Amino acid sequence: MTRLGFLLDSDSCIGCHACTIACKSEHDVPLGVNRTWVKYIETGKFPDASRHFSVMRCNQCEDAPCMTICPTNALFRADNGVVDFQDDNCIGCKSCMNACPYDALFINPETNTAQKCNFCNHRIEVGLEPSCVVVCPTEAIKVVDFDNPSDPVAKIIGREDVAVRSPEQNTKPKVFYKGANQASLDPTRTKINADGMIWADTTPDHRQTPVLDHKGHGDAGIVARTAYTTSHKTTWDMMVSGYLVTKAIAGGIMMMAALMMVLGHADKQAAVGIVPPIVAGIMLALTGGLLVGDLKQPKRFYYLLTKSNFDSWLVKGAYVLSAFAALSAVWFLLGAADATSALQVIAIPTALFGAATAGYTAFLFGQCEGRDLWQTPLLLPMLLARAVIAGASAYAILDVAMDIPSPRAVWWALLGGVIAIAFLSWVELQSKGSRHVEMAIADMTKGAQKQFFQGGLVFGMLLPAVLTIIALAIDIDTPIIVAVAGLSALFGMFLSETSFVRAGQSVPLS
């Protein structure tokens, strides 16, 4: 199989944007989005200042994370090795945008599907070169066939000092840069100054959280300024953080119901057999609504099951949610029939699928190679701890309207979950990760997401812990205090998830 790639010669590039315009014309790309574009950075100070140009585009990765995460095979590898896309399969989930470490994908505002550079495959198939190659006045863009040992461009790559973007991501990109300034290839080493330049205005979509050095000074490691670039809006936002909370409640309350059975309360028909699966069903319906509502092509949501890519955790998650919904429905029917023995049989599998419902997103976020903050191994235990908090909170709130068995066990579960989250969060903030992780944590704790993060600490940890400890210490009879603690915990969970989801996407990738 032929493997095609590009050599981008920054030594020859004059920053004329002919490639950008040719690409827009060739593919009828709407205003505001680009398949390829030219980035400008400036180094040094007057009078010893220099401007550097780098063409930004899809890197046609050998190990393409966008293909792995795409739930409907809308992104696929053509016979020539190019990562191409099929609009008709795309559901607009935007997962590929977070999986790509190169900021190469965008949602076309006219088709509401994900698109990117596809190497002008329609031209390649008839023996023509990509439009950007044809129009480049300095021949700074060259096609390379990596499977042709006599290819002259491949020989240049073999003997010259060339570089690729984000090599640490191990995607094996097939776009090489010759003569490019490293600061141009690493957007964390440049900064957009708010100094009035018309093409480099600072906007919310261009936010760049500074990295702090050991003395707390900002902009550590910045070696150049960005003079011309492009941006993308935040891909996933509050609908995603909301769905993290709703499915945590769904999974958590069934885990708590299974715990009630272990504690010998299988005979409590309402509190164990009927109400928990009803709550889980409502929360699963909200979860599905949030997931479908966040799609750019919501009418195609069933493609998750009909055109499934089983490498994607979006697909695996859909099947986990479906299985958990089925078990919860069976639980409800058995509970309504007061079939205690049968309920005890399905308690463990339901609890396990409840945990899977709450925790599978850790593996989905793990497939988002472009978002280093989400790669933390602590994410799965954090999501499971949040499920315990959510389930205990739901039971504590229900205790106001109905009698639940072993309320103190629920209180202890709530307190234990809060303590676990507090500890895991502390460990995460203390750990040293990549520069991307440092910038994301800075955005979360000191930057644009500071209020959400602090709100999560107060409402999600401090207040629930204090109220629950008071309730346990004075052995109160009223469930109101712990119910308030549960409501606070759920609200704080939403704030924390929002800060985490947004901060992970705050680091520039191009």
C-alpha positions in Angstrom: 0.0 0.0 0.0 1.2 3.4 -0.9 1.8 5.8 2.0 1.7 9.4 1.0 2.8 12.4 3.0 4.0 16.0 2.8 7.4 17.8 3.1 6.7 21.4 4.1 9.8 23.5 3.4 9.6 26.5 5.8 12.9 27.8 4.4 11.1 28.4 1.1 7.7 29.4 2.4 6.9 33.1 1.9 3.6 33.1 3.8 1.5 34.1 0.8 -1.5 32.0 1.7 -1.9 30.7 -1.8 -2.2 27.2 -0.4 -5.0 28.3 2.0 -7.0 30.0 -0.8 -6.5 27.1 -3.3 -7.7 24.7 -0.7 -10.8 26.8 0.1 -11.6 27.1 -3.6 -10.9 23.4 -4.4 -13.2 22.1 -1.6 -15.6 25.0 -1.2 -14.5 25.5 2.4 -16.8 28.0 4.2 -15.5 31.2 5.9 -14.2 30.8 9.5 -12.8 27.3 9.0 -9.7 26.0 7.1 -8.4 22.6 6.0 -4.9 24.2 5.7 -3.6 27.5 6.8 -0.3 29.4 7.3 0.8 30.3 10.8 3.1 33.2 11.4 5.4 33.6 14.5 8.0 36.3 15.3 11.2 35.8 17.2 13.7 38.3 18.6 13.3 42.0 19.1 13.7 45.0 16.9 16.0 45.4 15.0 16.9 41.7 15.2 13.4 40.3 14.7 12.5 37.5 12.3 9.2 36.2 11.0 8.7 32.4 10.4 6.0 30.6 8.4 4.6 27.2 8.9 1.8 25.4 7.0 -0.7 23.8 9.4 -2.8 20.8 8.4 -3.8 17.2 9.0 -0.6 15.1 9.6 -2.0 11.9 7.9 -0.9 9.9 10.9 0.1 6.3 10.6 -1.5 5.7 14.0 -4.4 8.1 13.6 -6.3 8.7 16.9 -9.1 10.4 15.0 -9.9 7.2 13.2 -9.8 5.1 16.4 -12.2 7.4 18.3 -14.6 8.0 15.4 -17.7 5.9 16.3 -19.1 5.5 12.8 -16.1 5.0 10.6 -16.6 8.4 9.1 -12.8 8.8 9.2 -11.0 6.0 7.3 -7.7 5.2 5.6 -7.7 5.2 1.8 -5.7 2.8 -0.2 -2.9 5.4 -0.6 -2.5 5.8 3.2 -4.4 9.1 3.4 -6.8 9.6 6.3 -10.0 10.6 4.5 -13.5 11.2 5.6 -17.1 10.4 4.6 -19.6 13.1 5.4 -22.6 10.7 5.1 -21.4 8.7 8.1 -20.5 11.6 10.4 -22.8 12.2 13.4 -20.9 15.4 14.5 -19.8 14.1 17.9 -16.6 16.1 17.7 -14.6 13.4 19.4 -12.1 13.4 16.5 -11.4 17.1 17.2 -10.2 16.3 20.7 -8.4 13.2 19.6 -6.3 15.0 17.0 -3.1 16.5 18.6 -2.7 18.9 15.6 -6.0 20.8 15.7 -6.6 19.6 12.1 -10.3 18.9 12.2 -13.2 21.2 12.3 -17.0 21.2 12.0 -18.1 22.5 8.6 -20.9 25.0 9.5 -22.8 24.2 6.3 -22.8 20.4 6.5 -22.4 20.0 10.3 -19.9 17.3 9.8 -16.2 17.0 10.7 -13.8 17.8 7.9 -10.1 18.3 7.4 -7.3 18.1 4.7 -7.7 14.8 2.8 -4.7 15.3 0.5 -7.1 16.3 -2.3 -7.7 12.5 -2.7 -10.1 13.1 -5.6 -7.2 14.7 -7.5 -4.6 12.0 -6.5 -6.9 9.3 -7.8 -6.7 10.7 -11.3 -3.0 11.4 -11.2 -3.1 15.1 -10.2 -1.3 16.8 -7.4 -3.1 18.4 -4.4 -4.2 22.0 -5.2 -1.9 23.5 -2.6 1.1 21.9 -4.2 0.1 23.2 -7.7 -0.3 26.8 -6.6 2.7 27.2 -4.2 4.9 29.7 -5.9 8.1 28.6 -4.2 7.5 24.8 -4.3 7.5 24.8 -0.5 4.9 22.0 -0.4 6.0 18.6 -1.7 4.3 15.3 -1.9 6.3 12.3 -0.7 5.6 8.6 -1.3 7.2 6.8 1.6 6.9 3.4 -0.1 8.9 4.5 -3.1 12.6 4.2 -2.2 13.6 6.3 -5.2 11.2 9.2 -4.3 13.4 12.3 -4.4 11.4 14.0 -1.6 11.8 10.9 0.6 15.5 11.2 0.1 15.4 14.8 1.3 13.6 13.7 4.4 16.2 11.0 4.9 19.2 13.2 4.7 18.0 16.6 6.0 17.3 17.8 9.5 13.5 17.6 9.5 10.9 17.7 12.2 7.3 16.7 12.9 4.7 18.3 15.2 4.1 16.8 18.7 6.3 13.7 18.2 5.7 12.8 21.9 2.1 11.8 20.9 3.5 8.8 19.0 0.9 9.2 16.2 3.7 8.7 13.5 2.8 11.8 11.5 3.6 11.8 7.8 3.9 15.6 7.4 7.6 16.7 7.8 8.9 20.2 8.2 12.2 21.4 6.9 13.8 24.6 8.3 10.8 25.2 10.6 11.4 27.2 13.8 10.5 24.8 16.7 8.5 27.5 18.4 6.3 27.5 15.3 5.6 23.8 15.6 4.9 24.0 19.4 2.1 26.5 20.2 2.9 26.3 23.9 6.2 28.2 23.2 4.5 31.2 21.6 2.0 33.7 22.9 -0.5 36.1 21.2 0.2 39.6 22.5 -2.7 41.9 22.9 -0.9 44.7 21.2 -3.3 45.7 18.5 -2.1 43.5 15.6 -5.2 43.0 13.4 -4.5 39.3 12.6 -3.6 38.3 16.2 -6.3 39.7 18.3 -6.7 37.9 21.6 -10.2 36.3 21.8 -11.9 33.8 24.0 -11.2 31.1 21.4 -7.5 32.0 21.4 -7.0 31.9 25.2 -3.6 30.8 26.2 -3.0 30.0 29.8 0.5 30.9 30.9 2.8 28.2 32.3 4.1 29.2 35.7 7.8 28.8 36.6 9.0 27.7 40.1 8.6 31.2 41.4 5.1 31.6 40.1 6.0 33.9 37.2 3.8 33.5 34.1 4.8 32.7 30.5 7.7 30.3 31.4 9.2 28.9 28.3 7.7 31.5 25.9 10.2 32.2 23.2 8.2 33.9 20.4 5.0 35.7 19.7 2.3 34.5 17.3 1.5 37.1 14.7 -1.1 35.1 12.6 -2.9 31.9 13.4 -6.4 30.4 13.5 -8.6 29.1 16.3 -11.3 26.6 17.1 -14.1 27.1 19.6 -14.3 24.8 22.6 -15.4 21.4 21.3 -17.0 19.8 24.3 -18.6 21.9 27.0 -21.4 21.9 29.7 -23.5 19.2 27.9 -20.6 16.8 28.3 -20.0 17.8 32.0 -23.8 17.4 32.5 -23.9 14.0 31.0 -21.0 13.0 33.3 -23.2 13.9 36.3 -26.4 12.3 35.1 -24.8 8.9 34.3 -22.9 9.1 37.6 -26.3 9.4 39.4 -27.8 6.5 37.3 -24.9 4.2 37.9 -24.3 5.3 41.5 -27.9 4.8 42.8 -28.0 1.2 41.4 -24.6 0.6 43.1 -26.1 1.9 46.4 -29.3 -0.3 45.9 -27.0 -3.3 45.5 -25.3 -2.3 48.7 -28.6 -2.2 50.4 -29.2 -5.8 49.4 -25.8 -6.8 50.8 -26.8 -5.1 54.1 -29.9 -7.3 54.2 -32.6 -4.9 52.9 -33.6 -6.8 49.7 -37.2 -7.0 51.1 -37.6 -3.2 51.1 -39.7 -3.0 47.9 -39.9 0.7 47.4 -36.5 1.9 48.6 -34.6 -0.9 46.9 -36.7 -2.6 44.3 -38.7 0.2 42.6 -37.5 3.7 43.2 -33.7 3.3 42.4 -34.3 1.8 38.9 -36.9 4.6 38.2 -34.3 7.2 39.1 -31.6 5.4 37.1 -34.0 5.3 34.1 -34.7 9.0 34.3 -31.0 9.8 34.6 -30.2 7.5 31.7 -32.8 9.3 29.6 -31.2 12.6 30.5 -27.8 11.2 29.6 -29.0 10.1 26.2 -30.7 13.4 25.6 -27.5 15.3 26.5 -25.4 13.0 24.2 -27.8 13.3 21.3 -28.3 17.0 21.8 -24.5 17.6 21.7 -24.3 16.0 18.2 -24.1 18.3 15.2 -26.1 15.6 13.3 -28.5 14.5 16.1 -30.8 12.7 13.6 -28.0 10.3 12.9 -27.5 9.2 16.5 -28.5 5.6 15.7 -25.4 5.3 13.5 -23.6 4.5 16.8 -25.3 1.1 16.6 -25.7 0.6 12.9 -22.3 1.8 11.6 -20.3 1.0 14.7 -16.5 1.3 15.0 -15.8 -1.0 18.0 -12.4 0.6 18.6 -14.2 3.7 19.7 -15.2 4.1 23.4 -18.2 6.1 22.2 -19.6 2.9 20.7 -18.5 0.8 23.6 -20.1 3.3 26.0 -23.3 3.2 24.0 -23.5 -0.6 24.5 -22.6 -0.3 28.2 -25.4 2.3 28.6 -27.8 0.0 26.7 -26.9 -3.0 28.8 -27.2 -1.0 32.0 -30.6 0.4 31.0 -31.8 -3.2 30.3 -30.6 -4.5 33.7 -32.3 -1.5 35.4 -35.5 -2.2 33.6 -35.4 -5.9 34.7 -34.6 -4.7 38.2 -37.7 -2.5 38.2 -40.0 -5.3 36.9 -38.6 -7.7 39.5 -39.0 -5.1 42.2 -42.6 -4.4 41.2 -43.3 -8.1 41.4 -41.6 -8.2 44.8 -39.3 -11.0 43.5 -36.6 -10.7 46.2 -34.6 -13.7 45.3 -34.4 -12.8 41.6 -33.3 -9.3 42.5 -30.5 -10.7 44.6 -29.3 -12.6 41.5 -29.0 -9.5 39.3 -27.7 -7.2 42.0 -24.0 -7.8 41.3 -24.2 -7.6 37.5 -26.3 -4.4 37.7 -23.8 -2.8 40.1 -20.9 -3.7 37.8 -22.7 -2.2 34.8 -23.5 0.8 36.9 -19.8 1.2 37.7 -19.0 0.7 34.0 -21.6 3.4 33.1 -20.0 5.9 35.4 -16.4 5.0 34.5 -16.2 4.2 30.8 -15.7 7.9 30.0 -12.2 7.6 31.4 -11.3 5.3 28.4 -13.1 7.6 26.0 -11.2 10.6 27.3 -8.0 8.5 27.1 -8.6 8.2 23.3 -8.5 12.0 23.1 -4.7 12.1 22.4 -4.8 15.9 21.9 -5.9 16.5 25.5 -3.1 15.5 27.8 -5.0 16.5 31.0 -7.6 13.8 30.2 -4.9 11.1 30.0 -4.5 10.8 33.7 -4.7 7.3 35.1 -6.6 8.8 38.1 -9.6 9.6 36.0 -11.2 6.2 36.3 -11.0 6.0 40.1 -12.3 9.6 40.2 -15.3 8.8 38.1 -16.1 5.7 40.3 -15.7 7.8 43.4 -18.1 10.4 41.9 -20.6 7.6 41.2 -20.5 6.6 44.9 -21.1 10.3 45.8 -23.9 10.6 43.3 -25.6 7.4 44.4 -25.4 8.3 48.0 -26.5 11.8 47.3 -29.6 10.5 45.4 -30.5 8.2 48.3 -30.0 11.1 50.9 -32.3 13.3 48.9 -34.9 10.5 48.5 -34.8 10.0 52.3 -36.7 13.3 52.7 -39.7 11.9 50.9 -39.5 8.2 51.9 -37.9 5.9 54.4 -34.7 4.4 53.2 -32.9 1.6 55.1 -29.6 2.1 56.8 -29.4 5.8 56.3 -26.1 6.1 58.1 -24.5 3.7 55.7 -25.6 6.1 52.9 -24.1 9.0 54.9 -20.8 7.1 55.4 -20.7 6.3 51.6 -21.2 10.0 50.8 -18.5 11.1 53.2 -16.1 8.3 52.0 -16.7 9.3 48.3 -16.0 13.0 49.1 -12.8 12.1 51.0 -11.7 9.9 48.1 -12.3 12.7 45.5 -10.5 15.2 47.7 -7.5 12.9 48.0 -7.4 12.0 44.3 -7.7 15.6 43.3 -4.9 16.6 45.5 -2.7 13.8 44.1 -3.6 14.9 40.5 -2.7 18.6 41.2 0.6 17.6 42.8 1.7 15.3 39.9 4.1 16.7 37.3 2.9 15.9 33.7 3.7 17.3 30.3 3.7 21.0 29.5 0.2 20.6 28.2 -0.9 19.2 31.6 0.7 22.0 33.5 -1.0 24.6 31.3 -4.4 22.9 31.6 -4.0 22.7 35.4 -3.1 26.4 35.4 -6.2 27.2 33.5 -8.3 25.1 35.8 -6.9 26.5 39.1 -5.7 30.0 38.2 -7.2 30.8 34.8 -10.5 30.9 33.0 -11.9 27.9 34.9 -10.9 29.1 38.4 -14.4 29.9 39.5 -15.8 26.5 38.4 -12.8 24.8 40.1 -13.2 26.7 43.4 -17.0 26.2 43.3 -16.4 22.4 42.9 -14.1 22.5 46.0 -16.6 24.3 48.1 -19.9 22.8 47.0 -18.6 19.4 45.9 -16.2 18.6 48.8 -16.1 21.1 51.7 -19.8 21.7 52.3 -21.0 18.1 51.9 -18.2 16.8 54.1 -19.0 19.3 56.9 -22.7 18.7 56.8 -22.3 14.9 56.7 -19.8 14.9 59.6 -22.2 17.0 61.6 -25.0 14.6 60.9 -22.9 11.6 61.8 -21.5 13.3 64.9 -24.8 14.4 66.5 -26.8 11.4 65.3 -29.6 13.5 64.0 -33.0 12.1 63.1 -33.9 14.5 60.3 -32.6 13.7 56.8 -32.6 17.4 55.7 -29.0 18.1 56.6 -27.6 15.2 54.5 -30.1 15.9 51.8 -28.7 19.4 51.5 -25.2 17.8 51.5 -26.3 15.6 48.6 -27.7 18.5 46.6 -24.5 20.4 47.2 -22.3 17.5 46.2 -24.2 17.0 42.9 -23.9 20.7 42.1 -20.3 20.8 43.0 -19.7 17.7 40.8 -21.1 19.5 37.8 -18.8 22.5 38.5 -15.8 20.3 38.9 -16.5 18.3 35.7 -17.0 21.6 33.8 -13.7 22.9 34.9 -12.0 19.7 34.0 -13.6 19.4 30.6 -13.0 23.0 29.7 -9.4 23.1 31.0 -8.4 20.0 29.1 -9.3 21.9 25.9 -7.7 25.2 26.8 -4.2 24.3 25.6 -3.6 25.4 22.0 -2.7 22.7 19.6 -1.8 24.7 16.5 
